[in-house]
Structure formats: structure tokens, C-alpha cells
Amino acid sequence: MIDNFTYSTPTKLIFGKGVIKDLPDVIAGFGKNVLLTYGGGSIKKTGLYDKVKSLLKDFNIVELSGIEPNPKYDPSVITGAKLCKENNIDVILAVGGGSVLDCSKAISVCAKFDGEGWDLVSGKVMAKESIPIVDIITLAATGSEYDMGCVISNTAINDKRGYLDELMFPAVSFLDPEYTYSVSKWQTACGTADAMNHVLEQFFATPNSQFNDGVMISALKSLMANVKVALDKPDDYAARSELMYICTLACNGIMSNGAGYSGWPMHSIEHALSAYFDITHGAGLAIITPRWMKEILSEKTVERFTTLGTLLFGFDKSLSDMEMAGKVIDAFYNFFESIGIPMHLGELGVKEDKIEEMADHILANDSTNEPWMFAPLDKPALVRILKESM
């Protein structure tokens, strides 16, 4: 069944080899003053920084570099908003992965707000305007280039928030798969795990439909096949292009239009992990995924597992539902391990003595225990998932 839905994505996607030749014309549509945001300098090593600066030689460029993985409210968002106000910025150009773009999204609304920016990010107040955003994505992962969300960490209070606002849809996203050739094996694997989890957060919901299931299972099949190719041959354009396109579509809701909403519990758990221990987001999700699946498996939820078992993994239909569900859980664990992700939180520096505190944090800030959710999680369930993941 396809239920009622409203869907709108104002972002223009420009996809393919060499597409940033159109960057000057796109930027000119917004103005002359540009805030260029990027991360630790990889775009300089690859030559993309020089290419962008050459293309925009006739524009006034202000730079914000050093944006962190798990982007921080302080200093990056605060500094970026200040630069925008001081330099009358017309458009923000984010060059990098999802962290750079997420930070730029938060900057875009905070720069137009006179109060404390964290009040926007934490949902205390609503933004009324934003600075337009253009991005050049260099990592296939978060899908931030095609959605209205960002995730920002506030290390001062061990908080990490997912923030949604239609004002933060990018205006234009440039997607050239060749810019992902230099991405490390670790980030390629973690980016794929992130996108897979985006799909799974939408798959585990009711109501659902054959169409939605088919789209999401096709996406999972492609991600799982093509990441193996990309890890072996980093410059394989066919593999990189599929990874990039699916990652772009996986988080903006298009795969689950008309289906139910799960509440995205695995992301809620991982946000706490990253807030406390600053781990790589995709790795945290990979570790949490099979443990969450084990925790929520029941007669009520098992149909979702059997659908994955038959359509994604091709398991024998003669298996009992619970047997097939167990094989599905094991298959995801083994897959993530096979692409180089350590499957225990302790290997990433997470300390077990923080589990109770993190569980309380999740319930207070994200909430995983609402009755409308596909599989509500109370504190004991959260603690079990985290302990199983250690």
C-alpha cells in the first residue's frame, strides 16, 4: 500500500564527469561573495581546490577550512556564521564530504539568525531564512547533497543533533564520481555502510509496499556489490558512479514515499556514540545494525527480515521465519566485516562505563521509545544493544 505523502526536493543535481565547468554560471546566479568551506585539505592534494579557485577567479572568495568529521558547532559553525555576517556572503560553496556540507547547512541558517545558533540546531527555535548553498561532493555517503538535514556535534555538552529544515536544501549539487577516486578504503567502506543504514532505517517500517521494497533492495544490492569493486579498483567509474548516485538518493525520503516511518533508531544510537567518542559515523552504524536487528526481532517484525532474506540474499524459502531472520542478521554482520569495518565498539575506543549515560542521553534528546515507532526501544533495550556492540 502507498499511503498519503507530500514530497518536494528543490535541489538541482548536476551529475557526471567534468560537470563543475558549469560552476561559475551557477554561482553567478546567487552573487559575488562566496564562502568556500572545506575540510582537512584533501581537496588541495587532489587539485580540486585549485580548479575551484580558477573557475571562480572573478568572485570574492572567503575561506573556512578545517571542518571536522562529525562537524562541530564550536568552532566551525560559529566561525562560519561570523564570516558570513562580516563579509556579506551571498552563497556558501561546500567542497568535500557530508561533514563539510552538514556544517555549511548549519552555517547557512545561523548566519541569518541573531540569537544563539545552537537554539536552531537543537530545535528550540525555527529558522526564518538562510544563505543559499552549492556543493561539490567528494565522498559518497551521507546524501546531504539531496536532503534538508544536517548533523552537528556540540562537544561542550556531549550532544550531537540531527537537524531538519527545508531552508537547508542545497540549491545545486555537483556530483562527479571521479572526485571520489582518492577516497580511502576506510571512508569508502564507512560511507557505504552509512548509505546502507539510511536504506534500512526506511525499510524497517509499516506500512510498506512492493514498490518501495523493490527500490530499497535494489539499492542495497548495488551498494554491496559496487563497494567491493571500488575497494579493489578505486578508479572504477561504473562502481563509483553507482555508489555516488545511490548515496545521494538514500537519505531524502524518495525511497520510502508513502511508507511508514521508523523513527531512525539506529541513527539515534549512533549519534550518542559519536557525541561521546567522536567515532566515524558509518562505522558506528555498521556495528549497531546487526545488534539492533537482533534486539527488535519478533513475530511482529520478522516479515521485514524474511523479505530481505528472500529478495536481497536469496535465502532458501523453506527456512522458518526465525531461521531466515537469523541468517539475515549474520549476513549483514559478515558483510560489514568483509569490507574492513571492525565490528566491536571497543575497537573504536568506546568505553563501556558510558553506556548507561548514553542510553539516558538517547532517550532525552532523540527518543527511541515512542509508541508510533516500528520497534520502540526503552532504556534496557538501548543498554542491551550497546553492550552487545562492545
Helices and strands as residue ranges (DSSP letters): E 12-15, G 19-22, H 23-28, E 33-37, H 42-45, H 48-55, E 60-64, I 73-77, H 78-87, E 91-96, H 98-110, H 117-121, E 133-137, G 144-146, E 149-154, G 155-157, E 159-164, G 166-168, E 172-175, G 177-180, H 185-203, H 210-232, H 237-249, G 254-256, H 265-277, H 281-296, H 302-311, H 321-338, G 345-348, G 352-354, H 355-365, H 379-389
